[in-house]
Amino acid sequence: MPDRISILWTVAEVAEFLRVSRRKVFSDLSRGAIPCLRLPNRHPRFRPGDIQLWLELGCPPADEFLEKKRQNPLAFRKECV
């Protein structure tokens, strides 16, 4: 069974998936535009399923995406890639 942390993407992995630069991902993070988790050392990590769903929903602001996810967790339940 994989370690739970290993199924989270780094900034570089998200940038590669989105085909943008790491700088763009950091910019989106600072604007609150992309959903992420923060590790205890404050490094951002991303759930692959969240990023894919975020794209499908048209890239809403992270807080809006997370609020919708909290309101209806079953509708947002997806397996991580």
C-alpha positions in Angstrom: 0.0 0.0 0.0 1.5 3.4 -1.0 2.3 5.9 1.6 -0.5 8.5 1.6 2.0 11.3 1.1 3.3 9.7 -2.1 -0.1 10.0 -3.8 0.1 13.8 -3.5 1.6 15.9 -6.3 4.3 18.5 -5.9 4.3 21.9 -7.6 6.5 20.4 -10.4 4.1 17.5 -11.0 1.1 19.8 -11.2 3.0 22.2 -13.5 3.8 19.2 -15.8 0.2 18.0 -15.7 -1.2 21.4 -16.5 1.6 22.1 -19.0 2.5 25.4 -17.3 5.6 26.6 -15.6 6.3 26.1 -11.9 6.2 29.9 -11.5 2.6 29.9 -12.9 1.6 27.3 -10.3 3.2 29.3 -7.5 1.5 32.4 -8.8 -1.9 30.7 -8.8 -1.2 29.5 -5.2 -0.5 33.0 -4.0 -3.7 34.2 -5.6 -5.7 31.4 -4.0 -6.7 30.1 -7.5 -5.7 26.5 -7.2 -6.7 24.0 -4.4 -3.8 22.6 -2.4 -2.9 21.1 0.9 0.0 22.4 3.0 2.4 20.0 4.7 3.6 20.8 8.2 6.7 22.4 6.6 4.2 24.6 4.6 5.1 23.1 1.3 2.1 22.8 -1.0 0.9 19.4 -2.2 -2.0 18.6 -4.5 -4.5 15.7 -4.7 -4.5 14.5 -8.3 -8.3 13.9 -8.2 -8.9 17.5 -6.9 -6.8 19.0 -9.7 -8.6 17.0 -12.3 -12.0 17.9 -10.9 -11.0 21.5 -10.5 -10.2 21.6 -14.3 -13.5 19.9 -15.1 -15.3 22.6 -13.2 -13.6 25.3 -15.1 -10.9 26.2 -12.6 -13.0 28.0 -9.9 -11.1 29.9 -7.1 -9.7 27.4 -4.6 -11.9 28.6 -1.7 -15.1 28.2 -3.9 -14.0 24.8 -5.0 -13.2 23.6 -1.5 -16.5 25.0 -0.2 -18.5 23.1 -2.8 -16.5 20.0 -1.9 -17.3 20.4 1.8 -21.0 21.0 1.2 -21.4 17.8 -0.9 -18.4 15.5 -0.3 -20.1 12.5 -2.1 -20.5 14.4 -5.3 -16.8 15.3 -5.3 -15.5 11.9 -4.3 -13.0 10.7 -6.9 -10.2 8.2 -6.8 -6.7 9.6 -7.0 -4.8 8.7 -10.2 
